[in-house]
Structure formats: C-alpha cells, structure tokens
Amino acid sequence: MTKESPMRNGIDVLLEQEGADLRGMRVGLITNPSGVTAGLESTIDALRRSPGVSLAALFAPEHGLSASVADGQPFASATDRRTGLPIYSLYHGQDKGPTPEMLRGLDALVLDIQDVGARFYTFISSMVEAMTAVAECGLAFIVLDRPNPISGTILEGPILDLAFQSFIGCHNIPIRHGLTMGELARLVNQERSLGAKLTVIPMAGWRREMWFDETGLPWVPPSPAMPNLATATLYPGMCLLEGTNVSEGRGTALPFQVAGAPWVDGYALAEMLNRLDLPGVRFRPSQFRPAASKWLGQLCEGVQVHVRDRQPFRAVRTALHIIAAIRQMYLDQFAWRERHFDLLMGSDATRLALDAGRPLEEIVASWETGLAVFARRRESCLIYAT
C-alpha cells in the first residue's frame, strides 16, 4: 500500500476491524505466500495474533503452502514446522476438497490467496471444492478478497461446456472472467445452490478497471511460474500452449511469455504474426532452452510476446493465432495434446474448428453471445464498481 493508492485487501480490512467477522471462531485457512497484508505480513501470522481468533489448521492448494511445488504435482499433508499447525493438502489425489475429518472442530474456513483471473488457474477449483465441503458440514466460508490482477472489465474466451468440466474448469464461465475470488464464490454459491454460509470481506479502494500495478500493493508470486504481472497478463492465452507440443516457456525465465520448439524458425514466425497487426501486441524472435517441462534441455526457437497496450490486447485470441500460425507452418511437426487443450478451452469446438480450416476470427466471434449472457449472469454477484 502506498500514499498514492490507499487500496486495502480483505485481510487488511479484517484487521482494521480487529477480526470482528472471525472473533470467537476456530478457523482453518486456505492460503499460500500470496496471502499477505499490505505490510507483507503473512495472513497466517496476522490471524494468529488477531484477538479472539483461533487459527487451528492450514489448507494448501496446488503448489503447496510454500507455492514451490511444480504444477500438477500432488503433495501430502504435513505439519507446519514454524507454527505446529497441520497443513492439509488440497492437491493430494482425485478428491481435492477438504474431508470431514480435516474440518472437524472448525467453525469456519477462510480463504486468502491471490488469483490471476483465468478459469483454468486451479485456485478457483480449490475454492469451489472447499466451499462445497463446508456447506455440507454447516461451517462458515469466508473469503478475504483480493484484486483480479488483470482487471475486472474484460471478458474473453468461450464459456465452459459442462461436458468438459474438470479441475482446470470447474464452472461454466469464460476463460477470462473478470471476477475476484469473492465474486466468483458468490456466483458459484448462487448458481449451484450450495447454501454455503458465505461471507466476503471486500477490498477497500479497488475498482473494476484497475490492474494490479495500479493498486500500489506488492506482487507475491502465487505459483512458481507466475513471477509477475506481465506473466499474468499473458497467461489466459499462453497457457493454451500446454495443450500442444509447443513450449509455453515453463522452465525458462519467461514462463508464458515465450512460445517455441526446436523445429520452429523464430524469425519467420515473428514475421508472420506481426503481419496480423493484432491489437496491443508485437512479437520478437527468441531462443530459449527449457530447464523443465517440454523440450527439456533442448534449444527452442520461437517468439517472445510483448504486450504494448494491455487494454485492447486479448490474450486468448493472440495465443490462438500463435498456435494457428505454428500449426500452419509446421503441420508435420505440430501436435495437439487433444484432451488437455480441450479441457483448457472448455470444449473441443476450437480445436476441431482449427483442424477444419475455419478462420480464427470467425471462431473468436462465436464467443460473443455466450460472453454477453455471462455478463448478465454475473451482475448480481459483482461487489466493485468501475
């Protein structure tokens, strides 16, 4: 928090109220290093010192309490060596929600974690699983709200087809949904008729059009491959490359900011993409050697994606143009990871349309009706004005 921006996250608002909404409760906390006050004190420590609040258990989503576990890697429950509190894994197998045993003795489950504004970032699914579990047990569910870092005004991508529902797509929302975690909790609680005893502690000073770097708050990476806002800005589109054999930059210093493979000519690809004159973005030839994930240790060529104007920039549209260009230029080498791509997109329609030669701009235009309906659906759940 700075003098220029008096914005306060839900945890800071709660502390200003001396923990009033949690006083007298025995609570569990879903969090990771991104759960911090404006002064960078962890929410764990802030709640432990809050009068009348008994922090009894910690719950960790994908990447663990330390946000250091690699993507997709399960981890076991443990004991926090510093506080002695149990750490319950919410990413431990097929069932990724808290069990009744984990919730036994609690009055409420609190969530304080930084989301990045994309449907397939799994903190959303962990929240939904947790809210469903506490509703069944009659506990309270309390969201300490945080900004949507890529603003709350831009919607993009197709609405999830529930036939493709998964842990990377748990509710029928677009890829870029423009909601905060608190607003998402309200939407899901309402549309699924969960009956959860939901309370959202709203932020103070956040407006829908604000990007994270306009809040004056410090960025703490919520996962290993989300080091900064530049990555978060590109992530709703560039993550789609996970559904292909093209590297999305995992294992490099620029995750989700580069795309390539050993058989790509980066100069030719950049030239082809720049000719499209997509709004708000330019492409630069790039070479990189991933230290993890696809093409481990191999020299890849491709492009770095430079967002020049983030307001007209559309991450999903841009990434699909990258995929379509590489597929067209290297049809013999390019390959889909079909199931994963379809789950990320929310259906198989986009992949089948691209394979059928349908123009990409026609595919993008087909999302508009669904986005307009979603914009109306979310209205009653919005907390913050523009």
C-alpha positions as CSV (number, residue, x, y, z in Angstrom):
1,M,0.0,0.0,0.0
2,T,1.4,3.4,-0.9
3,K,0.4,7.0,-0.4
4,E,-0.8,7.2,-4.0
5,S,-3.0,4.1,-3.6
6,P,-4.9,3.6,-0.3
7,M,-6.3,0.2,-1.6
8,R,-6.6,-2.5,1.1
9,N,-7.1,-6.2,0.6
10,G,-9.7,-8.2,2.5
11,I,-7.2,-9.2,5.2
12,D,-6.3,-5.6,5.8
13,V,-9.9,-4.6,6.1
14,L,-10.5,-7.5,8.5
15,L,-7.6,-6.5,10.7
16,E,-8.8,-2.9,10.8
17,Q,-12.0,-4.3,12.2
18,E,-9.9,-6.3,14.8
19,G,-11.0,-9.6,13.2
20,A,-14.7,-8.9,14.0
21,D,-16.0,-11.4,11.5
22,L,-13.9,-14.2,12.9
23,R,-13.9,-13.4,16.6
24,G,-14.7,-16.4,18.8
25,M,-14.2,-18.8,15.9
26,R,-11.9,-21.7,15.5
27,V,-10.8,-21.4,11.8
28,G,-8.9,-23.1,9.1
29,L,-7.1,-21.0,6.5
30,I,-6.6,-21.7,2.8
31,T,-3.5,-19.7,1.7
32,N,0.0,-19.6,0.4
33,P,2.7,-16.9,0.2
34,S,0.4,-14.6,-1.8
35,G,-1.8,-14.3,1.3
36,V,-0.1,-11.3,2.9
37,T,-1.1,-7.9,4.4
38,A,-0.2,-4.6,2.7
39,G,2.9,-4.7,5.0
40,L,3.8,-8.2,3.7
41,E,3.0,-10.0,7.0
42,S,1.6,-13.4,6.2
43,T,-2.1,-13.9,6.8
44,I,-1.1,-16.9,8.9
45,D,0.7,-14.6,11.4
46,A,-1.9,-11.9,11.2
47,L,-4.7,-14.2,12.2
48,R,-2.6,-15.9,14.9
49,R,-2.1,-12.5,16.6
50,S,-5.7,-11.3,16.0
51,P,-7.6,-11.2,19.3
52,G,-10.4,-13.7,19.7
53,V,-9.4,-15.7,16.5
54,S,-8.2,-19.3,16.9
55,L,-6.2,-20.4,13.8
56,A,-6.4,-24.2,14.1
57,A,-5.4,-25.5,10.6
58,L,-3.8,-24.6,7.3
59,F,-5.0,-25.8,3.9
60,A,-2.8,-25.7,0.8
61,P,-4.0,-25.7,-2.8
62,E,-1.9,-26.7,-5.9
63,H,1.8,-25.8,-5.4
64,G,1.6,-26.2,-1.7
65,L,1.7,-23.8,1.3
66,S,5.1,-22.5,0.0
67,A,3.9,-22.2,-3.6
68,S,7.1,-24.1,-4.6
69,V,5.7,-27.4,-5.8
70,A,5.7,-27.9,-9.6
71,D,2.5,-27.6,-11.5
72,G,0.4,-30.8,-11.5
73,Q,2.4,-32.5,-8.7
74,P,0.5,-33.8,-5.8
75,F,1.8,-33.4,-2.3
76,A,0.9,-34.9,1.1
77,S,-0.5,-33.3,4.2
78,A,2.1,-32.3,6.8
79,T,2.8,-30.2,9.9
80,D,4.0,-26.7,9.6
81,R,7.4,-26.7,11.4
82,R,7.1,-23.0,12.4
83,T,3.6,-22.9,13.9
84,G,3.0,-26.5,14.6
85,L,-0.3,-26.3,12.8
86,P,-1.5,-29.1,10.5
87,I,-1.2,-28.4,6.8
88,Y,-3.9,-30.2,4.9
89,S,-3.2,-30.9,1.2
90,L,-6.0,-29.9,-1.2
91,Y,-4.0,-31.3,-4.1
92,H,-3.5,-34.9,-3.0
93,G,-5.3,-37.1,-5.4
94,Q,-8.6,-37.5,-7.2
95,D,-10.6,-35.9,-4.3
96,K,-9.1,-32.4,-4.0
97,G,-11.5,-31.0,-1.4
98,P,-11.2,-30.9,2.4
99,T,-12.6,-34.1,4.0
100,P,-14.9,-34.0,7.1
101,E,-12.0,-35.2,9.2
102,M,-9.9,-32.1,8.1
103,L,-12.8,-29.8,9.0
104,R,-13.7,-31.4,12.3
105,G,-13.6,-29.0,15.2
106,L,-13.6,-25.9,13.0
107,D,-16.3,-23.1,12.9
108,A,-15.2,-21.6,9.6
109,L,-12.9,-22.0,6.7
110,V,-11.2,-18.8,5.5
111,L,-9.6,-18.2,2.1
112,D,-6.9,-15.7,1.4
113,I,-5.0,-16.3,-1.8
114,Q,-4.2,-14.3,-5.0
115,D,-5.9,-15.5,-8.1
116,V,-4.8,-14.5,-11.6
117,G,-8.1,-14.1,-13.4
118,A,-8.2,-17.2,-15.7
119,R,-10.7,-20.0,-15.5
120,F,-8.1,-22.8,-15.5
121,Y,-5.9,-21.4,-12.6
122,T,-6.8,-24.1,-10.1
123,F,-7.2,-21.9,-7.0
124,I,-10.8,-21.4,-8.3
125,S,-11.5,-25.1,-8.2
126,S,-9.9,-25.5,-4.8
127,M,-12.2,-22.7,-3.5
128,V,-15.3,-24.3,-5.0
129,E,-14.4,-27.8,-3.6
130,A,-13.8,-26.2,-0.2
131,M,-17.0,-24.2,-0.2
132,T,-19.0,-27.2,-1.2
133,A,-17.4,-29.3,1.6
134,V,-18.1,-26.6,4.3
135,A,-21.7,-26.2,3.1
136,E,-22.2,-29.9,3.6
137,C,-20.8,-29.6,7.1
138,G,-22.6,-26.4,8.0
139,L,-19.5,-24.3,8.6
140,A,-19.0,-20.7,7.5
141,F,-16.9,-19.9,4.5
142,I,-15.1,-16.5,4.5
143,V,-13.3,-15.1,1.5
144,L,-10.7,-12.3,2.2
145,D,-10.9,-10.7,-1.2
146,R,-8.0,-9.7,-3.5
147,P,-7.9,-8.0,-6.9
148,N,-8.4,-9.6,-10.2
149,P,-4.8,-8.6,-11.3
150,I,-5.7,-8.3,-15.0
151,S,-8.8,-6.1,-14.2
152,G,-12.4,-6.9,-13.8
153,T,-13.8,-5.4,-17.0
154,I,-12.5,-7.6,-19.8
155,L,-14.2,-10.9,-20.7
156,E,-12.7,-13.3,-23.2
157,G,-13.0,-16.9,-24.4
158,P,-15.7,-19.4,-24.8
159,I,-18.0,-20.4,-21.9
160,L,-17.1,-23.8,-20.4
161,D,-19.2,-26.7,-21.8
162,L,-20.1,-28.7,-18.7
163,A,-19.3,-31.9,-20.6
164,F,-15.7,-30.7,-20.3
165,Q,-15.8,-29.9,-16.6
166,S,-12.6,-30.7,-14.8
167,F,-10.3,-29.4,-12.1
168,I,-9.0,-26.8,-14.7
169,G,-12.5,-25.8,-15.5
170,C,-15.0,-26.3,-12.7
171,H,-17.8,-23.9,-13.6
172,N,-19.4,-22.6,-16.8
173,I,-17.5,-19.3,-17.0
174,P,-15.3,-17.8,-19.8
175,I,-11.5,-18.2,-19.7
176,R,-11.1,-14.6,-18.7
177,H,-14.0,-14.0,-16.3
178,G,-13.2,-10.6,-14.8
179,L,-14.2,-11.6,-11.3
180,T,-12.5,-11.5,-7.9
181,M,-12.4,-14.7,-5.8
182,G,-15.1,-13.2,-3.6
183,E,-17.3,-12.5,-6.6
184,L,-16.7,-16.0,-8.0
185,A,-17.6,-17.5,-4.7
186,R,-20.9,-15.6,-4.7
187,L,-21.6,-16.7,-8.3
188,V,-20.9,-20.4,-7.7
189,N,-22.8,-20.4,-4.4
190,Q,-25.8,-18.9,-6.1
191,E,-25.7,-20.9,-9.4
192,R,-25.1,-24.2,-7.7
193,S,-27.5,-23.6,-4.9
194,L,-24.8,-24.7,-2.4
195,G,-26.3,-22.9,0.5
196,A,-22.9,-22.1,1.9
197,K,-22.7,-19.6,4.8
198,L,-20.6,-17.3,2.7
199,T,-19.1,-14.0,3.8
200,V,-16.9,-12.0,1.5
201,I,-14.7,-9.4,3.3
202,P,-14.3,-6.9,0.4
203,M,-11.3,-4.9,-0.5
204,A,-11.4,-1.1,0.0
205,G,-10.4,1.1,-2.9
206,W,-10.4,-1.4,-5.7
207,R,-12.2,-0.5,-8.9
208,R,-13.0,-3.0,-11.7
209,E,-10.8,-1.3,-14.3
210,M,-7.7,-1.4,-12.1
211,W,-4.8,-3.7,-13.0
212,F,-2.6,-5.0,-10.2
213,D,0.2,-2.5,-10.8
214,E,-2.3,0.3,-10.2
215,T,-3.1,-0.9,-6.7
216,G,0.2,0.1,-5.1
217,L,0.3,-3.4,-3.5
218,P,3.3,-5.7,-3.7
219,W,3.1,-8.7,-6.0
220,V,3.9,-12.0,-4.3
221,P,4.1,-14.9,-6.8
222,P,1.1,-17.2,-6.2
223,S,2.8,-20.1,-8.0
224,P,6.2,-21.0,-9.3
225,A,5.5,-19.9,-12.9
226,M,3.7,-16.7,-12.1
227,P,6.5,-14.3,-11.2
228,N,4.9,-11.0,-12.2
229,L,2.0,-9.2,-13.7
230,A,3.5,-9.5,-17.2
231,T,3.1,-13.2,-17.0
232,A,-0.4,-13.0,-15.5
233,T,-1.4,-10.7,-18.4
234,L,-0.5,-13.3,-21.0
235,Y,-1.5,-16.4,-19.0
236,P,-5.2,-16.7,-20.0
237,G,-4.0,-17.3,-23.6
238,M,-0.5,-18.6,-23.4
239,C,-1.5,-21.4,-21.1
240,L,-3.3,-22.9,-24.0
241,L,0.0,-23.9,-25.4
242,E,0.1,-26.6,-22.7
243,G,-2.4,-28.4,-24.9
244,T,0.2,-28.7,-27.8
245,N,3.7,-29.9,-28.2
246,V,4.9,-26.3,-28.3
247,S,6.7,-24.9,-25.3
248,E,4.9,-22.2,-23.3
249,G,8.2,-21.2,-21.6
250,R,7.9,-23.3,-18.4
251,G,11.4,-23.9,-17.2
252,T,12.7,-20.6,-18.5
253,A,12.9,-17.0,-17.1
254,L,9.9,-16.1,-19.1
255,P,7.1,-18.6,-18.4
256,F,4.0,-17.9,-20.6
257,Q,5.8,-15.1,-22.3
258,V,7.6,-17.2,-25.0
259,A,6.5,-19.9,-27.3
260,G,8.6,-22.2,-29.4
261,A,10.1,-25.6,-30.2
262,P,13.3,-27.0,-31.7
263,W,11.8,-27.1,-35.2
264,V,10.5,-23.5,-35.3
265,D,12.1,-20.7,-37.2
266,G,11.6,-17.8,-34.8
267,Y,12.2,-15.1,-37.4
268,A,9.7,-16.5,-39.8
269,L,7.1,-17.0,-37.0
270,A,7.6,-13.4,-35.7
271,E,7.2,-12.0,-39.2
272,M,4.0,-14.0,-39.8
273,L,2.5,-13.0,-36.5
274,N,3.4,-9.3,-36.8
275,R,1.8,-9.1,-40.2
276,L,-1.5,-9.8,-38.5
277,D,-1.2,-6.5,-36.7
278,L,-3.0,-7.8,-33.6
279,P,-4.1,-5.1,-31.2
280,G,-1.7,-4.2,-28.4
281,V,1.0,-6.8,-29.1
282,R,4.2,-7.4,-31.0
283,F,6.3,-10.5,-31.5
284,R,10.1,-10.8,-31.3
285,P,12.2,-13.7,-32.4
286,S,13.5,-15.6,-29.4
287,Q,15.7,-18.6,-28.5
288,F,15.4,-20.4,-25.2
289,R,16.4,-23.7,-23.5
290,P,13.8,-25.0,-21.0
291,A,15.2,-26.4,-17.8
292,A,11.9,-28.2,-17.1
293,S,8.8,-29.4,-18.9
294,K,8.5,-29.7,-22.7
295,W,11.8,-29.8,-24.7
296,L,13.8,-30.1,-21.6
297,G,17.4,-29.0,-22.2
298,Q,16.8,-28.5,-26.0
299,L,17.4,-25.2,-27.8
300,C,14.0,-23.9,-28.9
301,E,13.2,-21.1,-31.3
302,G,10.0,-19.1,-31.4
303,V,8.8,-15.7,-30.2
304,Q,8.6,-13.6,-27.1
305,V,5.2,-11.9,-26.8
306,H,5.4,-8.2,-25.9
307,V,2.2,-6.5,-24.7
308,R,2.5,-2.9,-25.8
309,D,-1.0,-1.8,-24.9
310,R,-2.9,-4.1,-22.5
311,Q,-6.4,-2.5,-22.9
312,P,-7.0,-3.7,-26.5
313,F,-4.8,-6.7,-26.1
314,R,-6.7,-10.0,-26.0
315,A,-4.6,-12.9,-24.6
316,V,-6.8,-15.8,-25.7
317,R,-7.2,-14.5,-29.3
318,T,-3.4,-13.8,-29.5
319,A,-2.4,-17.2,-28.3
320,L,-4.7,-19.0,-30.7
321,H,-3.1,-17.0,-33.5
322,I,0.3,-18.3,-32.3
323,I,-1.0,-21.8,-32.3
324,A,-2.7,-21.5,-35.7
325,A,0.5,-20.0,-37.2
326,I,2.8,-22.7,-35.9
327,R,0.3,-25.4,-37.0
328,Q,0.1,-23.9,-40.5
329,M,3.9,-23.5,-40.8
330,Y,4.9,-26.9,-39.3
331,L,2.0,-29.2,-39.9
332,D,4.2,-32.3,-39.8
333,Q,5.8,-31.4,-36.5
334,F,3.0,-29.7,-34.7
335,A,0.8,-31.9,-32.5
336,W,-2.2,-31.4,-30.2
337,R,-2.4,-32.8,-26.7
338,E,-6.0,-33.1,-27.5
339,R,-7.7,-33.8,-24.2
340,H,-5.7,-31.2,-22.3
341,F,-6.3,-28.5,-24.9
342,D,-10.0,-29.2,-24.9
343,L,-10.2,-29.0,-21.1
344,L,-8.3,-25.7,-21.1
345,M,-10.6,-24.2,-23.9
346,G,-13.7,-25.7,-22.2
347,S,-14.8,-27.8,-25.2
348,D,-13.4,-29.5,-28.3
349,A,-15.0,-26.9,-30.6
350,T,-12.0,-24.6,-31.1
351,R,-9.6,-27.4,-31.9
352,L,-12.0,-29.1,-34.3
353,A,-12.7,-25.7,-36.0
354,L,-9.0,-25.0,-36.4
355,D,-8.4,-28.5,-37.8
356,A,-11.3,-28.0,-40.2
357,G,-9.7,-24.8,-41.5
358,R,-12.3,-22.4,-40.1
359,P,-11.0,-18.8,-39.9
360,L,-9.8,-17.9,-36.4
361,E,-11.6,-14.6,-36.3
362,E,-14.8,-16.4,-37.0
363,I,-14.1,-18.7,-34.0
364,V,-13.4,-15.7,-31.8
365,A,-16.7,-14.0,-32.9
366,S,-18.6,-17.1,-32.0
367,W,-17.9,-16.4,-28.3
368,E,-19.7,-13.1,-28.2
369,T,-23.2,-14.4,-27.5
370,G,-22.0,-16.5,-24.6
371,L,-20.0,-13.7,-23.1
372,A,-23.0,-11.4,-23.3
373,V,-25.1,-13.9,-21.4
374,F,-22.3,-14.4,-18.8
375,A,-22.1,-10.6,-18.3
376,R,-25.7,-10.6,-17.3
377,R,-25.3,-13.7,-15.2
378,R,-22.6,-12.2,-13.1
379,E,-24.3,-8.9,-12.5
380,S,-25.9,-9.8,-9.2
381,C,-22.6,-11.1,-7.8
382,L,-20.4,-8.1,-8.5
383,I,-19.1,-6.2,-5.5
384,Y,-17.0,-3.5,-7.0
385,A,-17.9,-0.6,-9.3
386,T,-15.9,0.8,-12.2
